[in-house]
Amino acid sequence: MGWHGRLELDYRRDGDTTQAHDRHDGPLRVLQRLYPEGPAICHHVLVHPPGGMVGGDTLDVALALGEDSHAVITTPGAARFYRSRGERAVQQVSASLAAGARLEWLPLETLAYSGCEGENTMRFELAEGAQTIGWDVLALGLPAADQPFVRGRYRQSIEIPGRWLERGVIAADDATLLASPLGLDGHKVMGTLWFASGSPLPPARREALLDTARAACEGHPLMRSTGATAPNDAVVLLRALAPRVEPLMDLFKTVRNRWRSVGWALDPVLPRIWTT
């Protein structure tokens, strides 16, 4: 039997303040609640004390954001899927955003150790006028330690119902996917950054978000392995491949900051945990 952790986060706007309440069961909890931008935006740091997941573990994160609330959620370190004897380790994130709510889902990278059987599922339900900026960054094996991903399987799903659904399976023995120029082309790190809305984005704003992402990629070391697209009128994506985590996260942080300005007229305030 593995760990089963569940964390419920409930955000409600009370006057000028986004109030937050949490409830946890098992080894997953809130480390800090901060307001570095003032009371309207709640920054949360989530921690998983065991440090990673093995076969049989399940982590559930359930988020509910009330009207006009704003939450920024991150982690102090990488999520880890360790080697498994066959059972699957599962992380599930489910978020529901009411009208006018904003969610920034900004966890640090996920490490898929060689031999893992991992599954990471994210679902963001957006009401009319709700919006989210988020990312997912995956490293296969331990690129910094030169430990490749030679065994195991990693499954992933990102969904905004009615707007965008992306599912994929990365198997260590799938040489075509891992090595082909039409796949990962030998890169060990992959990431997706999104700006999504529960209602169509005005064309001018959608183009401004795309232009902003493309401008940030211009001249960046990862320029040749990035691409910004809008699969529909409510979702803008930036995808990137990299040999290491650091340059990809550097790019995503830059674009997230600029999207905040273009999309929400907010300053580029970083979670404090990233600099401590």
Buried (B, 14 or more C-beta within 10 A) or exposed (E): EBBBBBBBBBBBBEEEBBBBEBEBEBBBBBBEBBEEBEEBBBBBBBBBEBEBBBBBBBBBBBBBBBBBBBBBBBBBBBBBBBEBEEEBBBBBBBBBBBBBBBBBBBBBBBBBBBBBBBBBBBBBBBBEBBBBBBBBBBBBBBBEEEBBBEBBBBBBBBBBEEBBEBEEEBBBEBEEBBEEEEBBEEBBBBBBBBBBBBBEBEEEBBEBBBEBBBBBBEEBEBEEBBEBEBEBBBBBBBBBBBBEBEBBBEBBBBBBBBBBEBBBEBEEBBBEBBEE
